[in-house]
Amino acid sequence: MKRVRALTAEPPLLATYRASNPSEEKRPATEAKSVWDGFRSDQAAYGQVLEKLAKAQQGLCLYCEQLLVDQSGTLVSGDYQIEHVMAKSGATGRVLDWTNLALACTGGTYPHHKDTSRFLHGQNNSCGQSKGDADLPSGTDPRTIPLVGLLVDVGLDGKLAANSQNCAACEWRVKIGTTTSTTGWCRS
């Protein structure tokens, strides 16, 4: 698993937007879409949030770890969205909460992608959309799942071997050929 980091600080233009529009955060959760659309219309603030999320997450989708940036680190147009990890319509105050924002893929919904294999006609398989207006179950926010070391070592001769120490640390059973390391399954 690759590390997908959360923002370490609120983007300055989001803070400015919130300070200029204090009533927005107090609007009922039923008006979440209107609040978000209002923020998105501030292109500079929205763009800065995208930029900060892409940098913090190393250009990866929060959920599937698909690369959302090109070789230069620029977001691929139409291949990403800002995700509200806890549903923005789930409670008042979530829409503009910077700790609730992450970058997610559009899951093959962008028909003009240069890589045509990334477009699935008529389907919306985006990671963020698939959870709908539900909150993530407790303990499943990818930004908070602890990392472990490599579970498989690749020797200089190219042979694979289970890393017993790291497998034991997360209680993961890895089977490579006829070698099995530790018992149990990862509970993270």
N, C-alpha and C positions, 0 to 999 in steps of 0.2 A: 504494500500500500504506500502510495506517495503521500507526503505530508501536505495537506491543504490547510493553510493558515487563515485565521480570522484577521480582520483589521486590528491593528494595535492602537489606533487612535481615530477619532472622528475626522473625516475629511473636512478641511476648513470651510469649503463652500456649502457643504451640507449644514454645518453649524450655523453659518450665516443665514441660510435659507430658513432653518428652524427658528432662529432668533427674529427674523423678519416676519414670520408667519406662526406666532405662538399658538394661535387657536387651532391650527391644523392637527396638532398632536392630541387635542382634547376632543376631536370629533368622534362620534361613535364608530365602532368597528364596522357597522353596516355601510359606512361611507369611505371605507378604506381605499377602494378603487379611485374615487374622486381625489382623495388626498395624494395618492401615488401619481395620478395623472398630472396633478398640479405641480408636484416636484419634478416630474420628467420634463415638463415644459421649460424648466430652467436648465437649458442645455449645458451651460458651463458647470453647474453643480452636479448634474447627472453624469456628465462626461468625466468629471473628476472622481466621482464615486466608482465608475467603471474602471478608470485608470488605476486607482488605488487597490481595488479588488483584484484586478488582473495581476498586478505586481505582488500583492500579498500571497495570492494563490498560485503564483508561478505560471499563470495562464491556464490553469486546469479547472475543469468542471468540479464543483464541490462534491458531487456524488459519484460520477463514473470515471473521473480523472481524465476525460477526453481533453486533448489540447485544443484550446480555443483561440490561440494566437498563431500568427505566421512566424516565419524564421526571424523576422525583425522584432518580434514581441508585440506586434500590433494585433488587436482583436480582429478576428475574421468577421467581416460585416455580416450581420444577420445570423451568426452561429452561436449567439450567447444571449443571456438575459440576466437581469439582477433577480436573484431569488430571495424571498423572505423565508428564512429557515423555519421560523414559527409563523404560521399563516397570518398574513397581515390583517385578515378579517376576523381573526380569532379573539382579539382583545384590543381595546383602545390603547393607543400609544405604540403599537408595533410597526407601523408603516415607515416612520422616519427614524427608527432606532437603529443606529449604525451597527450595533452588535448583532442585529438580526439580519443583516444583509450579506449575501454571498453571490458569487458568480456561478451560473449553471449553464449547461448546454441547451440548445433548442431541440436536441434529439432528432434531427433529420427533418425538421419542419421548414427549413429554408430552401426553397426550390432552385435558387441561383448559385448554390455552392459550387466552387470550382471542382471539387471532388464529388462527382455525381453519385458515388456509392454512399455518401452521407445524407442523401435525400430519400425519404421514404414517403412516396406519394400518398396523400390523403390521411396520413397518420400523424398524431401529435404524441411523440414518444419522449418529449423533453423531460429531463430529470425533475425539474421543478414542477411542471404541470402534472406529472403523474401522481403526485401526492395531493393535488387539488387544494382544498381549503382546510385540510387536516394538519394538525401539528405532527412533528416527528415523534415517535415513541421515545420515552425517556432513555437517555444514554446512547442515542443513535446519531447525534450530530457529528458528522465526520471531522469537524474541527476540534472535537474534544476526545476522540478515540486515541488512547495512548499508542505510541509507536513502539515496535519491538525491532530488534536487529534482524538481519537477514536470516530467514528460516532454512535457506538452501545455500551451501557453499559450492562454488565452482573452482575446482582445483586447476593448477597450471596445466595439467594434462587434459583438461576439459571434462573430467569426471565430476558428477554431481554427488553431494553427500549432505545428509540432513545435519544441520547445526544443532546438536543436542542441547547445548546451553540455552540458545535463544528459543528453541521449541519448548523446552521445559518452562521458561519464563512466562510464556503465554499459554501453557498447557495445550499446545497444538500437536497433533500427530501428523508427521510428514512421512510418507512412504515413497522412497525412490528405489526402483528396482525391487530388491528383496530386503532392503534396509528400512526399518521403521524406527523412528525416534520418539520417545516419550509416549504417554498415553493421554487420553482425554481429547477434548476439542477446545479450540479457542473460545473464550466466553466474552471477548470484547465486543 
